[in-house]
Amino acid sequence: MKKESGFALVITLIVAALLVAVAVEFIHDIYMERSLSRSYADAQQAALLADSGVFAGIKLLQANLADQEYSSLLDKWAQPIEIEDDKGKLRVEIIDESGKLNLNSIVFPNGTVNPAFFPMAQRLFSSLKLPVDLCDAVADWMDTDDEPRPGGAETSYYKTLPTPYMAKNAPLDTFDELRLVKGFDEKTLNTLSPFVTAYNDGSGAPFSPININTAPRQVLAAIDENMNDMLAGRILDYRKTTPFKSTNEVSNISGLETIGIGLQGKISVKGTVYRIFSQATVNGTTRIVEALARADGSQPAILYWREM
């Protein structure tokens, strides 16, 4: 009888242990399901918030630029926007792409080299410690002939690659397209991204002038063969307090009285294409949207959109 009681006790303990295990598993499944549901909801809210940050940035650009003939780093759009409450956080940063060298400007539509902008690219690449042959490679990628330049490459080269393809023979559509061009690795792209772009102002002109109100020192120093870091620094100092409202005003700077005349046609004082980074965080879940927009009219155009 005692043996039967002991056996029953063991069975009872085993059953109880199994019930506890089942209950724990059930609770764990419920917790995981709710956690996943909550994480999904947080991700959706963060994505929507990041999207709204981009469109808020475009509205800010339109409001800032509607009544002025210039755009500068002293404008409200150039200052990061940060909004935070108990539900989440949003940060929006806007960069003027017109302050960069547009690589599509180095070659005319007929495929011939632009004598003003191709040397500009060579000077910029050299200052960034990048091979100037990369300029030949970009020009060959875009020009309409099949004759490679000394440091470039045409379809005959690209067809020898493990995954063969043809040279585009047309302008760049995006900055990321440079990954297809001979010599452009990830390190090179990271070096170039603050200084070059592939997005034009939409005017239809064969080249895009550089906004001297927003261009970094390296780009300013490369604009003309007579420019240097010292003169570029004077432009930076001038615009810290006084934005350029016309391109002629650059000649007011000491040392640029004559050079400023030669810069006409290469420079502008107002941007039209802007890169917008919008980062939203909801309950620790973060979503980022990077977009490029042409914001010079009543109907802005989205040129690029990437979600991360």
C-alpha positions in Angstrom: 0.0 0.0 0.0 2.8 2.3 0.9 4.5 1.5 -2.4 1.3 2.3 -4.3 1.0 5.7 -2.4 4.7 6.5 -3.2 4.2 5.6 -6.8 1.1 7.8 -7.0 3.0 10.7 -5.4 5.7 10.4 -8.1 3.1 10.3 -10.8 1.4 13.4 -9.3 4.7 15.2 -9.1 5.5 14.4 -12.7 2.1 15.5 -13.9 2.4 18.7 -11.9 5.9 19.3 -13.4 4.5 18.8 -16.9 1.6 21.2 -16.2 4.0 23.8 -14.9 6.2 23.3 -18.1 3.2 23.6 -20.3 2.0 26.7 -18.4 5.5 28.3 -18.7 5.6 27.6 -22.4 2.1 29.0 -22.9 3.0 32.2 -21.0 6.3 32.5 -23.0 4.4 32.1 -26.3 1.9 34.7 -25.2 4.7 37.1 -24.2 6.6 36.5 -27.4 3.5 37.0 -29.5 2.7 40.3 -27.7 6.3 41.4 -27.9 6.5 40.7 -31.6 3.1 42.5 -32.1 4.4 45.5 -30.1 7.7 45.6 -32.0 5.8 45.4 -35.3 3.6 48.3 -34.2 6.6 50.3 -33.1 8.4 49.7 -36.4 5.3 50.8 -38.3 4.9 53.9 -36.3 8.6 54.7 -36.6 8.5 54.2 -40.4 5.5 56.5 -40.7 7.2 59.1 -38.5 10.3 58.9 -40.6 8.3 59.3 -43.8 6.5 62.4 -42.4 9.9 63.9 -41.5 10.9 63.9 -45.1 7.8 65.7 -46.2 8.1 68.1 -43.3 11.6 68.8 -44.5 10.3 69.6 -48.1 7.7 71.9 -46.7 10.3 73.7 -44.7 12.5 74.1 -47.8 9.6 75.5 -49.8 8.7 77.9 -47.0 12.3 79.1 -46.6 13.1 79.5 -50.3 9.9 80.8 -51.7 10.7 84.5 -51.1 14.5 84.6 -51.5 16.8 84.3 -54.4 19.5 82.4 -52.5 19.9 79.5 -50.1 22.6 79.3 -47.5 23.7 77.5 -44.3 22.2 80.4 -42.3 18.7 79.4 -43.4 16.3 77.5 -41.1 16.4 74.4 -43.3 20.1 74.0 -42.7 19.7 73.5 -39.0 18.8 69.9 -37.8 15.2 69.5 -36.7 14.7 67.5 -33.5 11.4 66.6 -31.9 11.0 64.3 -28.9 8.1 63.4 -26.6 7.1 60.4 -24.5 6.1 58.4 -27.6 9.2 58.8 -29.7 11.9 61.0 -31.3 12.4 62.4 -34.8 15.5 64.0 -36.3 15.6 65.6 -39.7 18.7 66.8 -41.5 18.8 68.5 -44.9 21.9 68.9 -47.2 22.1 71.0 -50.3 23.2 68.8 -53.2 23.8 71.9 -55.3 26.8 72.6 -53.1 28.5 69.6 -54.5 30.2 68.9 -57.9 27.7 67.2 -60.2 29.7 64.5 -62.0 27.2 64.7 -64.9 28.6 68.1 -65.7 32.0 66.8 -66.7 30.8 65.5 -70.1 28.5 67.3 -72.5 25.5 65.4 -73.9 27.4 64.8 -77.2 30.0 62.9 -75.2 32.8 65.5 -75.4 34.5 66.7 -72.2 33.3 69.9 -70.5 36.5 72.0 -70.3 35.3 73.8 -67.2 34.0 71.0 -65.1 36.3 68.0 -66.1 39.4 69.8 -64.7 37.4 70.7 -61.7 36.7 67.1 -61.0 40.4 66.2 -61.4 41.4 68.9 -58.9 38.8 67.7 -56.4 39.8 64.1 -56.7 43.4 65.0 -56.3 42.7 67.0 -53.2 40.8 64.0 -51.7 43.9 61.8 -52.4 41.9 59.8 -55.1 43.3 58.8 -58.5 42.5 61.4 -61.1 42.1 58.4 -63.6 38.7 57.9 -61.9 37.5 61.0 -63.8 38.4 59.3 -67.1 36.5 56.3 -66.0 33.3 58.3 -65.2 33.6 60.2 -68.5 33.9 57.0 -70.4 30.9 55.5 -68.6 28.8 58.5 -69.7 30.1 59.4 -73.1 28.6 58.0 -76.3 31.8 56.6 -78.0 33.6 53.3 -77.4 37.2 54.8 -77.2 38.6 54.5 -73.7 40.5 57.5 -72.3 44.0 56.8 -70.8 42.6 56.1 -67.3 39.1 55.1 -68.3 37.2 52.0 -69.5 34.6 51.3 -72.1 32.3 48.3 -72.8 35.3 46.2 -73.9 36.6 46.3 -70.3 33.3 45.7 -68.6 32.6 42.7 -70.7 35.7 41.0 -69.3 34.3 41.1 -65.7 33.0 38.0 -64.0 29.5 39.4 -64.5 29.8 41.3 -67.8 27.8 44.4 -68.7 28.0 47.4 -71.0 29.1 50.9 -70.4 26.0 53.1 -69.9 26.9 55.8 -72.5 24.5 58.1 -70.7 24.5 60.4 -67.6 24.5 59.0 -64.1 21.0 58.6 -62.6 22.2 58.1 -59.0 25.3 58.5 -57.0 25.2 54.7 -56.2 25.5 54.0 -59.9 29.2 54.8 -59.5 29.6 51.3 -58.0 29.5 50.0 -61.6 32.3 52.2 -62.8 35.8 51.0 -63.0 37.9 51.9 -59.9 35.0 53.0 -57.6 35.0 50.8 -54.5 33.1 51.4 -51.2 35.9 53.4 -49.7 36.1 55.7 -52.7 32.4 56.3 -52.6 32.4 57.1 -48.9 35.2 59.6 -49.5 33.4 61.3 -52.4 29.8 61.4 -51.0 30.1 64.7 -49.2 31.5 66.4 -52.3 29.9 65.0 -55.5 26.4 64.3 -56.7 24.6 63.0 -59.7 21.4 65.0 -59.3 20.9 68.1 -61.5 18.7 71.2 -61.0 16.1 70.2 -63.6 16.8 73.2 -65.8 17.9 71.1 -68.7 21.3 72.8 -68.8 24.3 70.6 -69.7 26.0 71.3 -66.4 25.0 72.3 -62.9 26.7 75.3 -61.3 27.8 75.0 -57.6 26.1 76.9 -54.8 28.9 78.8 -53.2 26.7 79.4 -50.1 26.7 75.7 -49.2 29.7 74.2 -51.0 32.4 72.7 -48.7 36.0 74.0 -48.7 37.3 71.2 -50.9 34.7 71.9 -53.7 35.3 75.7 -53.5 39.0 75.2 -53.8 38.5 73.0 -56.9 36.2 75.3 -58.8 39.0 77.2 -60.7 42.6 76.5 -61.3 43.4 79.9 -59.7 41.5 79.0 -56.5 43.2 77.5 -53.4 42.4 76.6 -49.8 43.2 80.1 -48.6 40.7 81.8 -51.0 38.2 79.1 -50.3 38.5 79.8 -46.6 37.8 83.5 -47.3 34.5 82.5 -49.0 33.6 80.4 -46.0 34.4 83.2 -43.6 32.3 85.7 -45.6 29.2 83.5 -45.8 29.3 82.8 -42.1 27.5 86.1 -41.6 26.6 87.3 -45.1 25.1 84.9 -47.6 25.9 85.6 -51.3 22.8 86.9 -52.9 24.3 87.1 -56.4 27.3 85.4 -58.0 28.9 88.8 -58.7 29.3 89.4 -54.9 32.2 86.8 -54.8 34.4 89.5 -56.4 34.0 91.5 -53.2 36.3 89.2 -51.4 40.0 90.0 -51.2 42.0 88.0 -53.7 38.9 87.1 -55.8 38.5 90.5 -57.6 39.7 89.0 -60.9 39.1 85.3 -60.2 35.5 86.0 -59.4 34.9 87.0 -63.0 36.1 83.7 -64.2 33.8 81.8 -61.8 30.7 83.1 -63.4 28.8 80.3 -65.1 30.4 77.8 -62.7 28.7 79.0 -59.6 25.3 79.8 -58.2 23.8 81.2 -55.0 20.7 79.0 -54.7 20.2 75.2 -54.6 17.3 73.3 -55.9 18.1 69.7 -55.0 18.3 68.6 -51.4 19.1 65.4 -49.6 16.9 64.8 -46.6 17.8 62.3 -43.8 14.8 61.5 -41.5 15.4 59.2 -38.4 12.5 58.2 -36.2 12.7 56.2 -33.0 9.6 54.7 -31.2 10.1 52.6 -28.0 13.7 51.8 -29.1 12.8 50.8 -32.6 14.5 53.1 -35.3 13.7 53.6 -38.9 15.5 55.9 -41.3 14.5 57.4 -44.6 17.0 59.0 -47.0 15.4 61.0 -49.8 16.4 63.5 -52.5 13.9 66.1 -53.6 13.9 69.0 -56.1 12.2 71.7 -54.1 12.2 74.7 -56.4 8.6 74.9 -57.3 5.1 74.4 -56.0 5.2 70.7 -56.8 8.3 69.1 -55.4 9.8 66.1 -57.2 11.1 63.1 -55.3 14.3 61.9 -57.1 15.4 59.2 -54.8 14.0 57.3 -51.8 15.6 54.7 -49.5 14.3 53.2 -46.3 16.5 51.6 -43.7 
